[in-house]
Amino acid sequence: MHELCVNPDIQSRLRKEILDTIKTHGDLTYEAVQDMKYLNMVVSETLRKYPLTPLIQRECESDYTIPETGIVIEKGVGILISQHGLHWDPKYFPNPEKFDPERFSDENRQKIPSYVYLPFGDGPRNCIGERFGLLSTKLGIIHIIQNFKVERNSLTQEPLQFGRSPLLRAKNGIRLTFQHL
Ligand code: HEM
């Protein structure tokens, strides 16, 4: 909602897609949500810029030598993988502070190397709620954007500031105005 507020062009394009797709499908069905490609791009970019968890934890199962460096990670060693570090690395996501859903167009998404974009983790211990989380997030956005214009007010902060916490949380809240359409 914050990014849609500070990027009104993206908000308008998203609203148009939502209204057009519901019209085409005749109702807000599961298939209609799956058909909303731009919504998927917006949510993907949101989870890139604002990963819910800053770190993923793993434990090394067997000694592993990192080929380029010769450094050995020994069995039993705890590993922290920084999602935030990867998602904000300009090598993979140029101009990382820019909210740009085009990074996740069908064409561009394929160019992102494996294990760089990790909003739900990866491997056998990835998030079990990924599809449910995405669907409920999208339904929330659809209902709000269909009915409200999201605008700045005097308390809106850009860029958002975050404190240190296990889950990402805006330090001073997310202050927006919802104007009924
Ligand atoms: C947008 C919403 C969500 C995000 C961004 C998210 C993100 C994550 C991440 C990053 C992990 C760690 C994965 C890893 O270590 O590789 C995780 C694990 C997990 N998530 Fe989610 N999650 C979301 C929604 C949900 C929902 C809705 C549920 C339950 C219905 C759920 C249940 C779990 C569980 C049980 C784990 C632990 C899996 C394991 O250790 O085997 N998550 N999630």
Boltz pocket constraint, residues with backbone or C-beta under 6 A from the ligand:
constraints:
  - pocket:
      binder: B
      contacts: [[A, 47], [A, 52], [A, 53], [A, 55], [A, 56], [A, 57], [A, 118], [A, 119], [A, 120], [A, 121], [A, 122], [A, 123], [A, 124], [A, 125], [A, 126], [A, 127], [A, 128], [A, 129], [A, 130], [A, 132], [A, 133], [A, 134], [A, 137]]
      max_distance: 6.0
